[in-house]
Amino acid sequence: MGDFFRKHRFRILICIIALLVGIMLYSVTRSGKDYPGSGIVNTLISPLRNISNSISDNTESIISSFTKGSRYQAEIEELKRENTNLKNELTQFEDTKQQLLELQQFMGIKEKHETHTYSEPCTIIGYVTNDPFHSFIINKGENDGISLHDPIVTGEGSIVGIVSSLSSNSATVQTILSPDLSIGAISANNKYTGILEGEIVLAADYKCRMIYLERDTELKKGDLITTSSASGLFPKGYLIGTVDSIEIMDSGLSKYAVITPDADFEAMTSVIAIIDYPGKGDSNE
């Protein structure tokens, strides 16, 4: 019975509150003024209003955060796209700058050797597998005017090697680090001559040697060595490298110079073929 009464009393209380709310709303809509009992109603419904406002504020905050988060995510994606575009533009700029540098070097070497004919700059596209002498492949071949045994140089004019095999659109370059090449060499002062050849132990350090030097040679560390054209593989006057040290041959009858090539075999990305020059194919220019 008590439970029923409590339920019945509760219902009566709800009805009274509803009635007061109705009277208040009627009064406001009728005259724009508060009804005398509206203060009691406000007191009764104030907790409900506070809860409602709190829920509303939290909901708005959540919606606002979601909206801002979506906007920020869109901005982040846009920044990522802009960053990718900038990277692509930077890559293109670097490629263009490298091409201009190669062409500038190309013009310099042509001015120095006006009677020689060169290929366009050739890009290194790969290396010969398991070759201790660092042979590599370039992206130009017979269709570009390159022939077997054409000398290969850097854009600065330092010798690299010769074309050892050829296809229509590519070629393999055998480097001066290989013992299979013998190239006439001479000191910059034209006083000492010899033959440049590779050697497997030296090739591991990207070096080679100049053999058949007289025992009384006075070459010293840092002296420049250039091609002499004595072997017919290279025209005269191209830089080979510098003397690293002077050693005695195993026979004890002559000396050899360890040479550090001017060409940086570890950093090279492009080279040039000398496709024609006076005396090509002869033993002397």
C-alpha positions in Angstrom: 0.0 0.0 0.0 2.9 2.4 0.9 4.5 1.7 -2.5 1.3 2.4 -4.3 0.8 5.6 -2.3 4.4 6.7 -3.1 3.8 6.0 -6.7 0.5 7.9 -6.7 2.1 10.8 -4.8 4.9 10.9 -7.4 2.4 11.0 -10.2 0.5 13.9 -8.5 3.8 15.8 -8.1 4.6 15.4 -11.8 1.2 16.6 -12.8 1.6 19.7 -10.6 5.0 20.5 -12.1 3.5 20.0 -15.6 0.6 22.3 -14.7 2.9 25.0 -13.4 5.1 24.8 -16.5 2.1 25.1 -18.6 0.8 28.2 -16.7 4.3 29.8 -17.0 4.5 29.2 -20.7 1.0 30.5 -21.2 1.7 33.6 -19.2 4.9 34.4 -21.2 3.2 33.9 -24.5 0.3 36.0 -23.5 1.9 39.1 -22.0 5.6 38.6 -22.2 5.8 38.8 -18.4 6.7 36.2 -15.8 3.9 34.5 -13.9 4.1 34.8 -10.2 4.6 31.1 -9.7 7.2 30.9 -12.3 10.0 31.3 -9.8 8.9 28.1 -8.1 8.8 26.3 -11.4 12.3 27.7 -12.3 13.6 26.4 -9.0 12.1 23.0 -9.6 13.3 22.6 -13.2 16.7 24.4 -12.7 18.6 21.1 -12.1 17.0 19.6 -15.2 17.9 22.7 -17.2 21.5 22.6 -16.0 21.8 18.9 -17.0 20.3 19.7 -20.4 22.7 22.6 -20.9 25.6 20.5 -19.9 24.7 17.7 -22.3 24.1 20.3 -25.0 27.5 22.0 -24.4 29.3 18.7 -24.4 27.6 17.6 -27.6 28.5 20.9 -29.2 32.1 20.5 -28.0 32.3 16.9 -29.5 30.8 18.0 -32.8 33.1 21.0 -32.9 36.2 18.8 -32.2 35.1 16.4 -34.8 34.6 19.2 -37.3 37.9 20.8 -36.5 39.6 17.3 -36.6 38.2 16.7 -40.1 39.4 20.1 -41.2 42.8 19.6 -39.8 43.1 16.1 -41.4 42.1 17.7 -44.8 44.8 20.4 -44.2 47.4 17.7 -43.3 46.6 15.8 -46.5 46.9 18.9 -48.5 50.2 19.7 -47.0 51.4 16.2 -47.8 50.4 16.6 -51.4 52.2 20.0 -51.5 55.3 18.4 -49.9 55.3 15.6 -52.5 55.0 18.1 -55.3 57.9 20.2 -53.9 60.0 17.1 -53.7 59.3 16.2 -57.3 60.1 19.7 -58.4 63.3 19.6 -56.4 64.3 16.3 -58.0 63.6 17.8 -61.5 65.6 20.8 -60.5 68.5 18.7 -59.4 68.3 16.6 -62.6 68.3 19.8 -64.7 71.2 21.3 -62.8 73.2 18.0 -63.3 72.4 18.1 -67.0 73.5 21.7 -67.3 76.7 20.9 -65.4 77.4 18.0 -67.7 76.9 20.2 -70.7 79.1 22.9 -69.3 81.9 20.3 -68.7 81.2 18.9 -72.2 81.8 22.4 -73.7 85.0 22.8 -71.7 86.5 19.5 -72.9 85.5 20.4 -76.6 87.3 23.7 -76.3 90.4 22.0 -75.0 90.4 19.3 -77.7 88.9 21.0 -80.7 89.9 18.2 -83.1 88.2 15.5 -81.2 84.6 14.3 -81.6 82.6 13.3 -78.5 79.3 11.5 -77.8 76.6 13.1 -75.8 77.0 12.6 -72.1 76.3 9.0 -71.2 74.6 7.9 -68.0 75.9 5.0 -66.0 73.0 2.6 -65.7 74.6 -0.4 -64.0 77.8 -2.3 -63.1 79.2 -5.6 -64.3 78.5 -8.2 -61.6 81.4 -9.6 -59.7 84.0 -7.6 -61.6 86.8 -6.5 -59.3 87.9 -3.9 -61.8 84.6 -2.0 -61.6 83.4 -2.2 -65.3 80.1 -0.5 -65.9 77.3 -0.1 -68.5 76.2 3.2 -70.1 72.9 4.1 -71.7 74.3 4.8 -75.2 75.6 2.6 -77.9 76.1 2.0 -81.6 73.0 4.0 -82.5 74.6 7.0 -80.8 77.8 6.8 -82.8 79.8 4.9 -80.2 82.2 2.1 -81.5 84.1 -0.7 -79.9 87.3 0.4 -78.1 86.3 4.1 -78.0 88.0 5.9 -75.1 85.8 6.9 -72.2 86.4 10.1 -70.2 84.7 12.1 -67.5 83.2 15.5 -68.2 86.3 17.1 -66.9 88.5 15.1 -69.4 90.0 12.4 -67.0 90.3 9.0 -68.5 88.1 6.2 -67.3 88.5 3.3 -69.7 87.4 2.0 -73.1 84.3 0.5 -74.7 84.7 -3.3 -74.4 81.4 -4.5 -75.7 78.6 -2.8 -77.6 74.9 -3.0 -78.4 72.5 -0.7 -80.3 71.6 1.4 -77.2 74.1 0.5 -74.5 77.8 -0.3 -74.0 80.1 -1.9 -71.4 83.1 0.1 -70.3 86.3 -1.6 -69.1 88.1 0.7 -66.7 91.7 1.6 -66.4 91.8 -0.4 -63.2 91.8 -3.6 -65.3 95.1 -5.4 -66.1 93.7 -6.2 -69.6 94.3 -2.5 -70.6 97.7 -1.1 -71.4 97.7 2.7 -72.0 100.7 4.9 -72.8 101.4 7.3 -69.9 103.7 10.3 -69.4 104.5 12.7 -66.6 103.2 16.2 -66.9 106.7 17.5 -67.5 107.2 15.0 -70.4 110.3 13.6 -68.6 109.1 10.1 -67.6 107.1 7.7 -69.7 105.7 4.3 -69.0 102.6 2.1 -69.4 99.5 2.4 -67.3 97.9 -0.9 -66.3 95.6 -2.3 -63.6 96.4 -4.7 -60.8 93.8 -6.6 -58.7 95.1 -5.6 -55.3 95.3 -1.9 -56.3 91.9 -2.0 -58.0 90.3 -2.8 -54.6 91.3 0.8 -53.6 90.4 2.2 -57.0 94.1 2.6 -57.9 96.3 1.4 -60.8 100.1 1.6 -61.6 102.5 3.0 -64.2 105.1 0.4 -65.0 108.5 0.4 -66.9 109.9 3.4 -65.1 113.7 3.7 -65.0 115.4 3.0 -61.7 116.7 6.6 -61.6 113.2 8.1 -62.1 112.6 11.1 -59.9 108.8 11.0 -60.0 107.3 11.9 -56.6 104.0 11.9 -54.8 101.5 14.3 -56.3 103.0 14.5 -59.8 100.5 14.5 -62.6 100.3 11.7 -65.1 98.6 12.1 -68.6 98.1 9.9 -71.6 100.9 9.7 -74.2 99.1 7.9 -77.0 101.9 5.3 -77.1 99.5 2.4 -77.0 97.0 3.8 -79.5 94.1 3.3 -77.2 93.9 6.9 -76.0 94.7 10.2 -77.6 97.4 12.3 -76.0 96.9 14.9 -73.3 94.1 13.4 -71.1 94.6 13.4 -67.4 95.1 10.0 -65.8 95.7 10.9 -62.2 98.5 11.6 -59.6 101.4 9.6 -58.3 100.7 8.1 -54.9 104.0 6.3 -54.3 107.1 4.9 -56.1 107.8 1.2 -55.7 110.5 -1.3 -57.0 109.3 -4.0 -59.4 109.7 -7.6 -58.3 112.5 -8.1 -60.8 114.4 -5.2 -59.2 115.3 -3.9 -62.6 112.8 -1.0 -62.8 110.3 0.9 -60.8 106.5 1.5 -60.9 104.3 4.3 -59.7 101.1 3.7 -57.9 98.5 6.0 -59.4 95.4 7.5 -57.9 93.1 8.1 -60.9 91.5 11.6 -61.2 88.2 9.9 -62.1 86.2 9.2 -59.0 84.9 5.7 -59.8 82.8 5.5 -56.7 80.9 8.8 -57.4 80.7 8.9 -61.2 77.2 9.1 -62.7 78.0 10.0 -66.3 80.8 9.8 -68.8 81.6 10.8 -72.4 83.0 8.7 -75.3 85.7 10.0 -77.6 84.2 8.8 -80.9 86.8 10.3 -83.2 90.2 12.0 -83.1 93.3 12.4 -85.3 95.3 9.2 -85.5 92.5 7.0 -84.1 93.5 3.4 -84.6 97.2 4.3 -85.1 100.0 3.6 -82.6 100.8 7.4 -82.6 98.8 10.6 -83.1 
